[in-house]
């Protein structure tokens, strides 16, 4: 749809208004969000199996500060381009447990994996819940591990 608004900048004197094209995105209805979340498999941090494929989608600084020793690190910002790294590590029927700091980013990545046909489970509460559950953390460079 288009609409008019006052012109600004050097062409201001020539035109009183300018036409701007607005791109409309379809809003997700609340019931659609609920349905997507209802289909999203979730598990609490304490229930992640020790031998599971754990995918940490936090950014580099967060990873460096503290992460699970057995986790695979693919930042969310690079995820689509590095999807092959994840799919090459998954076995038939083996779910990917996806974790971030609190669970929001990992839910998005888990949803994407499900759309790609990969069995994915979101770790609810993220690394904050992981740490609270007493699960082990390591940090890069020998520093004291912490979730940031």
C-alpha positions as CSV (number, residue, x, y, z in Angstrom):
1,X,0.0,0.0,0.0
2,X,1.2,3.6,-0.5
3,X,0.7,6.7,1.5
4,X,1.9,10.3,1.5
5,X,3.9,12.1,4.0
6,X,5.6,15.5,4.1
7,X,8.8,15.7,2.0
8,X,12.1,16.3,3.7
9,X,15.6,17.0,2.4
10,X,16.7,19.0,-0.7
11,X,13.6,18.3,-2.8
12,X,11.4,19.8,0.0
13,X,10.6,23.0,-2.0
14,X,9.6,21.2,-5.2
15,X,7.1,18.7,-3.6
16,X,4.9,19.1,-0.6
17,X,4.6,15.3,-0.1
18,X,6.2,12.2,-1.4
19,X,4.8,8.8,-2.0
20,X,6.3,5.9,0.0
21,X,5.6,2.3,-0.6
22,X,5.1,0.3,2.5
23,X,5.7,-3.4,2.6
24,X,3.3,-5.3,4.7
25,X,4.3,-8.5,6.6
26,X,1.6,-10.9,7.6
27,X,1.2,-10.9,11.3
28,X,1.2,-14.2,13.1
29,X,-2.0,-14.8,14.9
30,X,-1.8,-15.6,18.6
31,X,-3.4,-19.0,18.0
32,X,-0.7,-19.8,15.3
33,X,2.0,-18.9,17.8
34,X,0.4,-21.2,20.4
35,X,0.2,-24.0,17.8
36,X,3.8,-23.6,16.8
37,X,4.9,-23.7,20.5
38,X,2.6,-26.7,21.2
39,X,4.5,-28.6,18.5
40,X,7.9,-27.5,19.7
41,X,9.5,-30.3,21.8
42,X,11.1,-28.9,24.9
43,X,13.1,-30.4,27.7
44,X,14.5,-28.9,30.9
45,X,18.3,-28.7,31.2
46,X,18.5,-31.4,33.8
47,X,16.9,-33.9,31.4
48,X,19.3,-33.5,28.5
49,X,21.0,-36.9,28.1
50,X,24.8,-36.8,28.7
51,X,25.4,-38.4,25.2
52,X,23.0,-36.0,23.3
53,X,24.0,-33.7,20.5
54,X,23.8,-30.4,22.2
55,X,23.8,-27.4,19.9
56,X,24.7,-24.0,21.4
57,X,23.5,-21.1,19.3
58,X,24.8,-18.2,21.4
59,X,27.3,-15.7,20.0
60,X,31.1,-16.1,20.4
61,X,31.4,-13.9,23.5
62,X,28.7,-15.8,25.3
63,X,30.3,-19.2,24.3
64,X,33.8,-18.1,25.4
65,X,32.5,-17.1,28.8
66,X,31.0,-20.5,29.6
67,X,29.5,-23.5,27.7
68,X,28.8,-27.2,28.1
69,X,31.9,-29.2,27.3
70,X,30.1,-31.5,24.9
71,X,28.2,-28.8,23.0
72,X,28.7,-27.9,19.3
73,X,28.9,-24.2,18.8
74,X,27.1,-22.6,15.8
75,X,26.0,-19.0,16.5
76,X,22.5,-18.2,15.5
77,X,23.8,-15.4,13.3
78,X,25.7,-17.9,11.2
79,X,23.3,-20.8,11.5
80,X,21.6,-21.0,8.1
81,X,25.0,-20.9,6.3
82,X,26.4,-23.6,8.6
83,X,23.4,-25.9,8.8
84,X,25.4,-28.7,7.1
85,X,27.7,-28.9,10.2
86,X,24.7,-29.8,12.3
87,X,23.0,-32.2,9.9
88,X,26.2,-34.1,9.3
89,X,26.4,-34.8,13.0
90,X,22.9,-36.1,13.5
91,X,22.1,-39.8,13.4
92,X,18.8,-41.4,12.3
93,X,16.3,-40.7,15.1
94,X,18.8,-38.8,17.1
95,X,17.4,-35.4,18.2
96,X,19.4,-32.2,18.4
97,X,19.1,-30.4,21.7
98,X,19.3,-26.7,21.0
99,X,20.4,-24.2,23.8
100,X,21.0,-20.5,24.1
101,X,21.1,-18.2,27.1
102,X,17.4,-18.3,28.1
103,X,15.6,-20.3,25.5
104,X,14.3,-17.8,23.0
105,X,16.9,-18.0,20.2
106,X,17.2,-21.8,20.6
107,X,13.4,-22.1,20.1
108,X,13.7,-20.3,16.8
109,X,16.6,-22.4,15.7
110,X,14.8,-25.6,16.8
111,X,11.7,-24.5,14.9
112,X,13.9,-24.0,11.8
113,X,15.5,-27.4,12.2
114,X,12.1,-29.0,12.5
115,X,11.0,-27.3,9.2
116,X,14.2,-28.8,7.6
117,X,13.2,-32.3,8.7
118,X,15.7,-32.5,11.6
119,X,14.4,-33.8,14.9
120,X,15.1,-30.9,17.3
121,X,14.3,-30.2,21.0
122,X,14.6,-26.8,22.7
123,X,16.3,-26.7,26.0
124,X,13.9,-24.6,28.1
125,X,15.5,-22.0,30.2
126,X,18.8,-22.2,28.2
127,X,22.2,-22.1,29.7
128,X,20.8,-20.2,32.7
129,X,18.8,-23.3,33.6
130,X,21.8,-25.5,32.7
131,X,23.9,-23.7,35.2
132,X,21.1,-23.7,37.9
133,X,20.7,-27.4,37.4
134,X,24.4,-27.9,38.3
135,X,25.4,-29.1,34.9
136,X,29.1,-28.6,34.2
137,X,30.4,-25.6,32.4
138,X,33.8,-24.8,30.8
139,X,35.2,-21.5,29.6
140,X,37.8,-20.6,26.9
141,X,41.2,-19.7,28.1
142,X,40.9,-21.3,31.5
143,X,38.7,-18.5,33.0
144,X,36.1,-19.2,35.6
145,X,33.0,-20.3,33.5
146,X,29.9,-18.2,33.7
147,X,26.7,-17.7,31.6
148,X,26.5,-14.3,30.1
